[in-house]
């Protein structure tokens, strides 16, 4: 049970939201204390057993050596781990339910302390030696829970944390109103940089006075940009001339991610999207974040990944509430050091008392008594203390690891870095201190992979498995009707660049399910528009995925294309996005626009049809790509019955016949897939994206946040994007649908 509690709590947090995992975790935490109570109560003192079935009476008196004490200390340490891994969340009422600190753990700690007192009463000779080892962990448990409770209440009332969405919502409206007033003013204004960042809030809300508003809170000072103590993105960008050690661009981007995180919280609070961002915010996003040469695609995705890491920390960890007051992180660090010190003290005590020797868990004295004779019994040893010491040492290591992780989270987390940047900009004394700025610069360079929530990977699945494996695991997955096996790979730079380029082209409202990208190729692209005429995004995805997979067989990767080249970049983008979209249909259909149940049933039907059509492929396969291509087309054309499979084969044949140049074919497919994944990214399924963030993040969730900041929050209507409800060819004369802004 302790292993379940520690394993899921400390190292399986992204899985603790699954119903089965949550059930196991709840059962272990519920039964843990009763089992510990039974163990300690049965061995708290001397136990006498009498056998009256014979003429003589047999008495057995068993006394635990160190067993009960070690079980009590062990239970205390498990509770410390439970507190460290407990999640305390303070959110706005519109975002969901607040999660308070686990106050029940104090009651459980009191009960464990009571069990320890019983043990000490029955072992009076050891009270002075052991009482401190039992009281200290109880004090640590109480201090940790009270610390979290105070931080939770402070954060719940804070305008920077709990009440922040209501403030940001009104702030952005007020910012837009002030900008409109400047435009209508008759007085001439000084020209500003067209690409200057808007005054998006980073930190400092707690130092401003607020007015209540029917829809939130407002700053009393109308000149928001000049508010003392209020750190905004434009102040961060213009800080180079004010500091002795300039802030690195990576840190400025991190502050931008934090400001965007606050805007994204407004979306999770279900505020109207057209009121969340101002015109300056949208112009800045398009002109700077997505401008050629200013910000490469890797930087765009890094900003988005950092933004979602802030979202993950806020909704699924207890770290953010510690920043409700500037001195709370110091208290948290102090308590963590005390916990580590206690673990070291406990390990030293075990060594100094020679408990690592061959010591029994129980010593029993057995004797025979009758009317004539009172026998003197013999002593017997039962068990070995190693059975108690091994779990004890393991839990000590876990506690030290958990506390060290908390210390690293304070020292190396992005939250700490943003807080230090804001304090540096608000403190005149720090701005004049070269030593402090150099120390801050060293801390800014500190990075910890444990703080990363999105690994930068994308899932990959394929319908056409030409060499299927027949392992036991694969057969078991088919028997249980589980989704296809997935693989995770690093998102290639070619994929990022292709998606960002597609978004740049979509600024004029041409977000579509691939039609706009195909029309860029004039008559060649027009011939493929029929494959986009479906009212189902999953249908279009699987049709083009089958075609892309067939073309990949016809044009395998050559040795001279391993290095970066136009052909390899376009091919990497097309094939990887194709397999990722198929992965979404298989594993995350809730993040796509179609009905979840319908998508799953359609995918299963298409998968079965493709597997049936390819049953003879493994027996007659060839290493020649052209022969392999013709054989694959022949098998799928003659043996498949599903319309999507037939359409995919037909589309692949059309691409081969219409485009002779391999580079042109892959460039067309890369453009289609980049536009398609942007088309399916907008969603109102906030719960689905929130759960994806809890699991570690998905590429489509990053794109969802990207489109949110670009003010693209919905896709065109089915009638505008599909054209028809069936999959018949279209003449391609309809105008391109416009994205909803």
GUTOR-934261 format. One record per residue (C-alpha): residue in three letters; x, y, z negated. Coordinates in steps of 0.25 Angstrom, whole numbers, padded with zeros to 4 digits, always signed. Example, Ala and Ser with C-alpha at 12.3 -4.5 7.8 and 13.67 -1.06 7.14 Angstrom:
GUTOR-934261
ALA+0049-0018-0031SER+0055-0004-0029
END
This chain:
GUTOR-934261
UNK+0000+0000+0000UNK+0011+0010-0003UNK+0017+0006+0010UNK+0004+0010+0017UNK+0003+0023+0009UNK+0018+0027+0012UNK+0018+0022+0026UNK+0006+0029+0031UNK+0007+0041+0022UNK+0021+0044+0025UNK+0024+0039+0039UNK+0011+0036+0046UNK+0004+0049+0044UNK+0000+0049+0059UNK-0007+0036+0057UNK-0014+0039+0044UNK-0026+0045+0052UNK-0029+0032+0059UNK-0041+0026+0052UNK-0035+0012+0050UNK-0022+0019+0044UNK-0030+0028+0035UNK-0038+0016+0030UNK-0025+0009+0026UNK-0019+0021+0020UNK-0031+0024+0012UNK-0032+0010+0007UNK-0018+0010+0003UNK-0019+0023-0005UNK-0032+0018-0012UNK-0027+0005-0017UNK-0013+0009-0020UNK-0015+0015-0034UNK-0025+0003-0039UNK-0014-0007-0035UNK-0003+0001-0042UNK-0012+0002-0054UNK-0014-0013-0054UNK+0001-0016-0053UNK+0005-0006-0064UNK-0007-0010-0074UNK-0004-0025-0073UNK+0011-0023-0076UNK+0010-0011-0085UNK+0013-0018-0098UNK+0014-0032-0104UNK+0004-0043-0099UNK+0001-0055-0106UNK-0005-0068-0100UNK-0010-0079-0108UNK-0013-0093-0104UNK-0023-0100-0113UNK-0026-0113-0104UNK-0015-0121-0112UNK-0013-0124-0126UNK-0002-0113-0127UNK-0004-0098-0123UNK+0006-0093-0113UNK+0009-0078-0113UNK+0016-0070-0102UNK+0020-0056-0105UNK+0025-0048-0093UNK+0031-0035-0093UNK+0035-0027-0081UNK+0049-0022-0081UNK+0049-0010-0071UNK+0037-0014-0062UNK+0026-0006-0067UNK+0035+0007-0068UNK+0040+0005-0053UNK+0026+0003-0048UNK+0021+0016-0055UNK+0033+0024-0049UNK+0031+0018-0036UNK+0016+0022-0036UNK+0020+0036-0039UNK+0030+0037-0027UNK+0019+0031-0018UNK+0010+0043-0022UNK+0021+0053-0019UNK+0022+0047-0005UNK+0006+0048-0004UNK+0007+0063-0008UNK+0018+0066+0001UNK+0011+0060+0013UNK-0003+0065+0010UNK-0009+0075+0020UNK-0014+0088+0014UNK-0020+0097+0025UNK-0026+0111+0023UNK-0034+0115+0036UNK-0046+0125+0039UNK-0060+0120+0038UNK-0062+0120+0053UNK-0050+0111+0055UNK-0054+0099+0046UNK-0053+0095+0032UNK-0043+0099+0022UNK-0035+0087+0016UNK-0031+0090+0002UNK-0020+0084-0007UNK-0022+0070-0012UNK-0025+0074-0026UNK-0029+0059-0029UNK-0015+0056-0029UNK-0013+0064-0042UNK-0024+0055-0049UNK-0017+0043-0044UNK-0003+0048-0049UNK-0010+0050-0063UNK-0014+0036-0062UNK-0001+0031-0059UNK+0005+0039-0070UNK-0005+0033-0079UNK+0000+0019-0075UNK+0014+0023-0078UNK+0010+0028-0092UNK+0004+0014-0095UNK+0017+0008-0090UNK+0025+0017-0099UNK+0017+0015-0111UNK+0019+0000-0110UNK+0034+0002-0108UNK+0037+0012-0119UNK+0052+0010-0119UNK+0053+0016-0105UNK+0044+0028-0106UNK+0055+0038-0107UNK+0062+0032-0095UNK+0050+0031-0086UNK+0041+0042-0089UNK+0048+0052-0080UNK+0048+0043-0068UNK+0033+0042-0069UNK+0030+0056-0072UNK+0038+0062-0061UNK+0031+0056-0049UNK+0018+0059-0055UNK+0022+0074-0056UNK+0027+0073-0042UNK+0014+0068-0037UNK+0006+0079-0044UNK+0016+0090-0039UNK+0015+0085-0025UNK-0001+0084-0025UNK-0002+0098-0032UNK+0008+0104-0022UNK-0001+0099-0011UNK-0014+0103-0017UNK-0008+0117-0019UNK-0003+0118-0005UNK-0016+0113+0000UNK-0024+0123-0007UNK-0015+0134-0003UNK-0015+0130+0012UNK-0030+0128+0012UNK-0032+0143+0008UNK-0020+0148+0017UNK-0022+0156+0030UNK-0009+0150+0035UNK-0014+0136+0034UNK-0028+0132+0030UNK-0036+0144+0034UNK-0026+0147+0046UNK-0036+0143+0058UNK-0046+0153+0054UNK-0035+0164+0053UNK-0029+0160+0066UNK-0042+0160+0073UNK-0045+0174+0069UNK-0031+0179+0070UNK-0031+0175+0085UNK-0044+0182+0087UNK-0039+0194+0080UNK-0026+0194+0088UNK-0034+0193+0101UNK-0043+0205+0097UNK-0030+0213+0094UNK-0024+0210+0107UNK-0037+0214+0115UNK-0038+0227+0107UNK-0024+0230+0111UNK-0027+0228+0126UNK-0039+0237+0124UNK-0031+0248+0117UNK-0029+0261+0125UNK-0016+0263+0118UNK-0004+0258+0126UNK+0003+0246+0120UNK+0018+0242+0121UNK+0019+0230+0131UNK+0023+0217+0125UNK+0029+0205+0131UNK+0018+0197+0138UNK+0023+0184+0133UNK+0025+0188+0119UNK+0019+0178+0109UNK+0006+0182+0102UNK+0006+0184+0087UNK+0002+0170+0084UNK+0002+0167+0069UNK+0013+0159+0063UNK+0013+0162+0048UNK+0010+0172+0038UNK-0005+0172+0037UNK-0005+0171+0022UNK+0001+0184+0020UNK-0010+0192+0027UNK-0023+0196+0022UNK-0035+0190+0028UNK-0050+0194+0031UNK-0061+0184+0031UNK-0068+0183+0045UNK-0080+0175+0049UNK-0071+0166+0057UNK-0058+0166+0049UNK-0048+0176+0044UNK-0042+0188+0049UNK-0029+0196+0046UNK-0032+0210+0040UNK-0021+0216+0047UNK-0025+0219+0061UNK-0011+0221+0066UNK-0008+0206+0066UNK+0006+0206+0073UNK+0011+0215+0062UNK+0006+0208+0050UNK+0017+0207+0040UNK+0020+0192+0036UNK+0012+0187+0048UNK+0022+0178+0057UNK+0017+0177+0072UNK+0023+0171+0084UNK+0027+0185+0090UNK+0035+0188+0077UNK+0042+0175+0078UNK+0046+0177+0093UNK+0051+0191+0090UNK+0059+0187+0078UNK+0073+0186+0084UNK+0077+0200+0082UNK+0073+0200+0068UNK+0081+0188+0063UNK+0096+0185+0062UNK+0094+0171+0066UNK+0083+0170+0078UNK+0072+0160+0076UNK+0074+0149+0086UNK+0065+0148+0098UNK+0061+0134+0093UNK+0056+0140+0080UNK+0048+0151+0087UNK+0041+0140+0095UNK+0038+0133+0082UNK+0032+0145+0076UNK+0024+0146+0089UNK+0019+0131+0087UNK+0015+0135+0073UNK+0007+0147+0078UNK+0000+0138+0089UNK-0003+0128+0078UNK-0011+0138+0071UNK-0019+0140+0084UNK-0021+0126+0085UNK-0026+0125+0071UNK-0037+0134+0076UNK-0041+0124+0087UNK-0042+0113+0077UNK-0051+0122+0068UNK-0060+0123+0081UNK-0059+0138+0083UNK-0063+0142+0097UNK-0051+0141+0106UNK-0053+0154+0113UNK-0052+0162+0100UNK-0039+0155+0095UNK-0029+0161+0105UNK-0027+0175+0110UNK-0024+0179+0124UNK-0010+0182+0119UNK-0008+0168+0114UNK-0013+0162+0127UNK-0004+0171+0135UNK+0008+0168+0126UNK+0006+0153+0127UNK+0005+0153+0143UNK+0016+0164+0145UNK+0026+0159+0135UNK+0023+0145+0131UNK+0021+0140+0145UNK+0029+0149+0153UNK+0040+0143+0162UNK+0054+0145+0157UNK+0049+0151+0143UNK+0045+0138+0137UNK+0048+0124+0142UNK+0038+0113+0141UNK+0046+0106+0130UNK+0045+0119+0121UNK+0030+0119+0124UNK+0028+0105+0119UNK+0037+0108+0107UNK+0028+0120+0103UNK+0016+0111+0104UNK+0022+0100+0097UNK+0026+0109+0085UNK+0012+0115+0085UNK+0006+0101+0084UNK+0016+0097+0073UNK+0010+0109+0065UNK-0004+0104+0067UNK+0000+0090+0063UNK+0007+0095+0050UNK-0005+0104+0047UNK-0016+0093+0048UNK-0008+0080+0045UNK+0002+0084+0034UNK+0004+0092+0021UNK+0015+0100+0025UNK+0008+0113+0030UNK+0001+0116+0017UNK+0015+0117+0010UNK+0017+0130+0018UNK+0004+0137+0012UNK+0014+0144+0002UNK+0029+0147+0005UNK+0033+0140-0008UNK+0025+0127-0007UNK+0036+0120+0003UNK+0046+0123-0008UNK+0038+0116-0019UNK+0035+0104-0009UNK+0050+0103-0007UNK+0053+0103-0022UNK+0043+0092-0025UNK+0049+0084-0014UNK+0062+0085-0020UNK+0057+0081-0033UNK+0051+0068-0027UNK+0064+0065-0021UNK+0071+0067-0034UNK+0061+0058-0041UNK+0064+0047-0031UNK+0079+0048-0033UNK+0077+0048-0048UNK+0068+0035-0047UNK+0079+0029-0038UNK+0090+0032-0048UNK+0081+0027-0060UNK+0079+0014-0053UNK+0094+0012-0051UNK+0098+0017-0065UNK+0088+0007-0071UNK+0094-0005-0063UNK+0080-0008-0057UNK+0086-0013-0045UNK+0091-0025-0052UNK+0084-0039-0053UNK+0073-0034-0062UNK+0059-0041-0063UNK+0046-0034-0061UNK+0040-0042-0073UNK+0046-0049-0085UNK+0036-0060-0091UNK+0038-0067-0105UNK+0030-0080-0105UNK+0028-0088-0119UNK+0019-0099-0124UNK+0011-0097-0137UNK+0003-0108-0145UNK-0001-0110-0159UNK+0012-0117-0163UNK+0022-0110-0155UNK+0025-0096-0150UNK+0034-0098-0138UNK+0044-0088-0133UNK+0043-0087-0118UNK+0052-0084-0107UNK+0053-0071-0099UNK+0051-0072-0084UNK+0054-0061-0073UNK+0044-0059-0062UNK+0046-0051-0049UNK+0057-0042-0046UNK+0058-0027-0047UNK+0063-0026-0033UNK+0048-0027-0029UNK+0046-0014-0036UNK+0059-0007-0033UNK+0059-0009-0018UNK+0045-0002-0016UNK+0050+0009-0026UNK+0062+0012-0018UNK+0055+0012-0005UNK+0044+0022-0010UNK+0056+0031-0016UNK+0062+0031-0002UNK+0048+0035+0004UNK+0046+0046-0006UNK+0059+0052-0003UNK+0057+0051+0012UNK+0043+0057+0010UNK+0049+0069+0002UNK+0060+0071+0011UNK+0051+0071+0023UNK+0043+0082+0015UNK+0056+0090+0013UNK+0059+0089+0028UNK+0045+0094+0031UNK+0047+0106+0023UNK+0061+0109+0028UNK+0060+0105+0043UNK+0045+0106+0047UNK+0040+0116+0057UNK+0032+0122+0046UNK+0044+0126+0038UNK+0051+0132+0050UNK+0039+0141+0054UNK+0037+0145+0039UNK+0052+0149+0039UNK+0051+0157+0052UNK+0039+0165+0047UNK+0046+0168+0033UNK+0059+0172+0041UNK+0051+0182+0049UNK+0043+0188+0037UNK+0055+0189+0028UNK+0064+0201+0030UNK+0075+0196+0020UNK+0076+0182+0028UNK+0077+0190+0041UNK+0089+0197+0036UNK+0096+0184+0030UNK+0105+0177+0040UNK+0107+0166+0030UNK+0092+0162+0028UNK+0090+0163+0043UNK+0101+0154+0046UNK+0096+0144+0035UNK+0082+0145+0042UNK+0088+0142+0055UNK+0094+0129+0050UNK+0081+0125+0044UNK+0074+0128+0058UNK+0083+0119+0065UNK+0079+0108+0055UNK+0070+0097+0062UNK+0064+0084+0057UNK+0058+0074+0066UNK+0049+0070+0055UNK+0041+0083+0057UNK+0038+0080+0071UNK+0024+0075+0074UNK+0024+0074+0089UNK+0035+0065+0094UNK+0034+0071+0108UNK+0029+0058+0114UNK+0018+0055+0123UNK+0010+0042+0124UNK+0011+0033+0137UNK+0001+0023+0142UNK-0002+0017+0156UNK-0013+0010+0162UNK-0005+0002+0172UNK+0005-0007+0165UNK+0012-0014+0175UNK+0020-0023+0166UNK+0011-0025+0154UNK+0017-0032+0142UNK+0010-0044+0136UNK+0015-0043+0121UNK+0007-0047+0109UNK+0005-0032+0106UNK+0000-0029+0119UNK-0010-0041+0119UNK-0015-0037+0105UNK-0017-0023+0110UNK-0026-0028+0121UNK-0033-0037+0112UNK-0037-0026+0102UNK-0040-0016+0114UNK-0030-0006+0109UNK-0025+0005+0118UNK-0013+0003+0127UNK+0001+0003+0121UNK+0007+0017+0122UNK+0021+0022+0122UNK+0026+0036+0117UNK+0037+0043+0125UNK+0043+0057+0124UNK+0035+0067+0132UNK+0044+0070+0143UNK+0048+0085+0147UNK+0042+0082+0161UNK+0029+0080+0155UNK+0029+0092+0146UNK+0034+0101+0158UNK+0023+0096+0167UNK+0012+0098+0157UNK+0017+0112+0154UNK+0018+0115+0169UNK+0003+0110+0170UNK-0001+0119+0159UNK+0006+0131+0165UNK-0002+0129+0178UNK-0015+0127+0170UNK-0015+0141+0165UNK-0024+0146+0175UNK-0035+0137+0171UNK-0032+0125+0180UNK-0032+0114+0169UNK-0038+0102+0176UNK-0037+0087+0176UNK-0026+0087+0187UNK-0034+0093+0198UNK-0027+0107+0198UNK-0013+0100+0198UNK-0017+0091+0210UNK-0023+0103+0218UNK-0009+0109+0217UNK-0004+0099+0227UNK-0014+0104+0238UNK-0020+0093+0247UNK-0011+0082+0240UNK-0017+0084+0226UNK-0031+0086+0232UNK-0032+0071+0236UNK-0030+0067+0221UNK-0041+0076+0215UNK-0051+0065+0215UNK-0043+0057+0204UNK-0046+0069+0195UNK-0061+0069+0198UNK-0066+0062+0185UNK-0073+0067+0173UNK-0064+0058+0164UNK-0050+0063+0161UNK-0046+0049+0157UNK-0051+0044+0171UNK-0042+0054+0178UNK-0030+0051+0169UNK-0031+0036+0171UNK-0033+0037+0186UNK-0020+0046+0187UNK-0013+0038+0177UNK-0015+0025+0186UNK-0010+0033+0198UNK+0002+0039+0191UNK+0006+0025+0186UNK+0005+0019+0200UNK+0014+0030+0206UNK+0024+0028+0195UNK+0025+0013+0199UNK+0027+0018+0214UNK+0037+0029+0210UNK+0045+0023+0198UNK+0056+0031+0191UNK+0069+0031+0199UNK+0083+0032+0193UNK+0085+0046+0199UNK+0073+0051+0193UNK+0077+0048+0179UNK+0082+0062+0177UNK+0073+0074+0178UNK+0068+0077+0192UNK+0055+0082+0198UNK+0050+0068+0201UNK+0054+0062+0187UNK+0048+0074+0180UNK+0035+0074+0187UNK+0034+0059+0186UNK+0037+0059+0171UNK+0026+0069+0169UNK+0016+0062+0177UNK+0018+0048+0172UNK+0020+0052+0157UNK+0007+0061+0157UNK+0000+0050+0164UNK+0003+0039+0154UNK+0001+0049+0143UNK-0013+0052+0148UNK-0016+0037+0149UNK-0011+0036+0134UNK-0021+0047+0130UNK-0032+0039+0137UNK-0028+0026+0129UNK-0024+0032+0116UNK-0030+0046+0114UNK-0042+0047+0122UNK-0048+0056+0112UNK-0039+0067+0117UNK-0044+0066+0131UNK-0057+0072+0136UNK-0064+0059+0139UNK-0073+0051+0129UNK-0064+0042+0121UNK-0072+0030+0122UNK-0074+0031+0137UNK-0059+0034+0139UNK-0055+0021+0131UNK-0065+0012+0139UNK-0061+0018+0152UNK-0046+0016+0149UNK-0048+0002+0145UNK-0056-0001+0158UNK-0045+0005+0166UNK-0034-0002+0159UNK-0041-0016+0160UNK-0043-0014+0175UNK-0029-0009+0177UNK-0023-0021+0169UNK-0032-0031+0177UNK-0027-0025+0190UNK-0013-0026+0187UNK-0013-0041+0182UNK-0005-0045+0194UNK+0005-0034+0194UNK+0015-0040+0184UNK+0016-0053+0192UNK+0019-0046+0205UNK+0027-0033+0201UNK+0038-0027+0209UNK+0049-0018+0206UNK+0047-0010+0219UNK+0039+0002+0216UNK+0032+0003+0229UNK+0028-0011+0229UNK+0024-0010+0214UNK+0015+0002+0218UNK+0008-0005+0229UNK+0006-0017+0221UNK+0000-0009+0209UNK-0009-0001+0218UNK-0014-0014+0225UNK-0017-0021+0211UNK-0024-0009+0205UNK-0032-0007+0218UNK-0037-0021+0220UNK-0038-0026+0206UNK-0044-0013+0198UNK-0058-0010+0197UNK-0058+0003+0188UNK-0060+0016+0196UNK-0049+0023+0188UNK-0039+0012+0192UNK-0043+0013+0207UNK-0042+0028+0207UNK-0028+0028+0200UNK-0023+0018+0211UNK-0030+0027+0222UNK-0024+0040+0217UNK-0010+0033+0216UNK-0011+0029+0231UNK-0016+0043+0235UNK-0004+0049+0228UNK+0006+0040+0235UNK+0000+0042+0248UNK-0002+0058+0247UNK+0012+0061+0241UNK+0025+0055+0246UNK+0034+0063+0237UNK+0036+0056+0224UNK+0039+0070+0217UNK+0026+0076+0222UNK+0018+0064+0217UNK+0023+0065+0203UNK+0023+0080+0203UNK+0008+0079+0206UNK+0005+0068+0196UNK+0013+0076+0185UNK+0005+0089+0188UNK-0008+0081+0187UNK-0005+0074+0174UNK+0000+0087+0168UNK-0013+0093+0171UNK-0021+0081+0167UNK-0015+0081+0153UNK-0018+0095+0151UNK-0032+0093+0156UNK-0035+0083+0145UNK-0028+0090+0134UNK-0038+0100+0130UNK-0048+0094+0119UNK-0057+0098+0108UNK-0054+0085+0101UNK-0046+0091+0090UNK-0047+0079+0081UNK-0041+0070+0092UNK-0029+0080+0094UNK-0028+0081+0078UNK-0027+0066+0077UNK-0016+0066+0088UNK-0008+0076+0081UNK-0009+0067+0068UNK-0004+0055+0076UNK+0008+0063+0080UNK+0003+0071+0092UNK+0000+0069+0107UNK+0005+0076+0119UNK-0010+0079+0123UNK-0011+0086+0109UNK+0000+0095+0112UNK-0006+0098+0126UNK-0019+0101+0119UNK-0013+0111+0110UNK-0005+0117+0122UNK-0018+0119+0129UNK-0025+0125+0116UNK-0014+0136+0116UNK-0016+0138+0131UNK-0031+0140+0128UNK-0035+0128+0136UNK-0044+0120+0127UNK-0053+0113+0136UNK-0053+0107+0150UNK-0062+0109+0162UNK-0076+0103+0162UNK-0077+0089+0168UNK-0085+0095+0179UNK-0074+0105+0183UNK-0063+0095+0181UNK-0069+0082+0186UNK-0077+0086+0198UNK-0085+0073+0198UNK-0088+0062+0188UNK-0083+0051+0196UNK-0070+0048+0202UNK-0073+0051+0217UNK-0063+0059+0225UNK-0065+0074+0226UNK-0062+0084+0237UNK-0054+0092+0227UNK-0061+0105+0231UNK-0066+0109+0217UNK-0058+0120+0210UNK-0049+0117+0198UNK-0055+0118+0185UNK-0051+0128+0175UNK-0047+0126+0161UNK-0055+0131+0149UNK-0048+0142+0142
END
